[in-house]
Amino acid sequence: MTVSANVAAALPQYDLGAQIGRGGMGVVYAAVHRPLGRPVAVKRLPGVLAEDERMSARFAHEARLLARLDHPHIVPVYDYVQDRGEHLLVMEKLDGGTVWSRFTGAGVTPAETCAFGLAALSGLHAAHEAGVLHLDVKPKNLLFTAGGVLKVADFGISQVVSEGATLVTHGGQVFGTPAYLAPEQALGNPLSPAADVYGSATVLYELLSGRLPFDSGGGALAMIQRHVHQQPRPLVEVPDPLARVIMRGLERDPKARYRNAETFAVDLAGAAAEVFGRDWLLRLGAPVHLSPQVAAASTRPATHPSVPRETLTVPVRATLVDPPPTPVRLGADTLVPAAHVLAAPRPARWFAVAAAVAVAVMVALPFTVPGRDLPPVRADLSKPVAIGEGDPSTARLKVTAAGITLADVAAALPAAPSSAAPAPAAPAGLTFTLPGASRWIVGGAAVATVTSGDTSRDYSLQPLTHPMFSIMGAGGAVVLLFTLAYLESILRSLRRRQAGTAAVLTTAPLGFGLGVAAWLLPSVLLRHTPDLWPALVCGGLGAVAAVCTAVATRRSAQQQH
């Protein structure tokens, strides 16, 4: 992407190069400071800063604080330029990649993860003591120098843009990174170093396990809501000393977390020493600068036998690489705090009650609504069926089930009488030969309508074979089992929070099919002549029951802690 003329004019002492990064908090260009010949990275901050004088002044103050940060694990800020409507941060250019690129590439071992965590927490603690919160700790903001030193980038930008709250559009797009978001930040509550502790713990959890603490399905707002209302999944991929430290950093209540980054680092270093041995950092050779308290903890003798080291040297890689969220253009969208659109999951009780009532009525209906009171005719449908009386030359038989025509045939004509035979004095009995398909479709009972001339009469046609030896019987059972299995699969996904609204909507047609099958099967077994309206009523009840069950399951999953 070509650098705009305003950016070039605002930085006359720099040769600006190509774009090397882009995210929700701005665009990054490579550049060279001509007088010193020093490679730098120039971050062009969101245009919303130029549109709000109060926000612009606040960021200028924040930039001065960032420029004073001098720590081995913080990307230094060399300059801050506010000119021609542009807000530009000039920083050290790092060419060693990011933690994210290593994690999705060759992977990182648990020991390397702990070293990265100690380096990041060291830089975060220094920033916190200078009065700067990060609020967007994530693997892509942890960069490496060519020599492998980890440095934390993008301090304070998220806090200035959003004033401490996570911003979203009315369409649900999130300005920021919801996967690493502290619950108090999403709710717009007062922030402290504990918010960065939460983000750091989330990064460590992901690097150690290959996955995030929460399911990522359902979109950004759904992910934020899980951070606010749910407990993270247990970290079972690492030994208990490490898991306890990481899970404490992920507590929803800031008061239950570590009070600052250094106390988190002390416990993390101690757990790593217990798991990997007291010389783990020395063997790893990682360039990490630690405070005396953390350094002492990293060589603390183990109080329990350590696990075999060879089991913890296998690199962990991301099990699911999600595409980065599309950054929101602040000038084109109305942003509101996420707390304004986040709502606590509503109770699932009434949906469960509605589902239970719908199922009860659906199951009872086939037994309480009998078939039509028609004269029964039991016959072997594979042979000619004798049914009704009338003129064979005009008579027809129509077999239907729930309004669906299964057969429509003319009467069989009798053999020509001999010349000596007298003419019949009364209407003759009618015989019909059903098509081959209808013989095995009909099960239980079907409506047989015999018409002859101007007269018409209905009968209940019942095969001699068992009702289940038919499409109506066996097919009803198959549909019933199929819809139940499919619905159970969807409900399981909803319980695990692996599906969203689309899955809930999918249950409606499945529930309708379940209701129709629940009506058809008893009707066939009871040999009731099937009518259309009970089928539609049971289908509707099945759809209501399925949707209500899905909604209740989804809300119950949201309420689990």
PyMOL commands that set and color helices and strands:
alter all, ss='L'
color gray80, all
select helices_A, chain A and resi 5-10+48-51+53-68+99-104+110-129+139-141+157-162+178-180+183-186+193-209+220-229+240-249+254-256+261-276+280-284+292-298+309-312+338-341+349-368+436-441+471-495+501-525+532-559
alter helices_A, ss='H'
color red, helices_A
select strands_A, chain A and resi 14-23+26-33+38-44+77-83+86-92+142-144+150-152+167-169+174-175+335-337+376-379+385-390+396-401+404-410+428-432+446-452+455-463
alter strands_A, ss='S'
color yellow, strands_A
deselect
rebuild
show_as cartoon
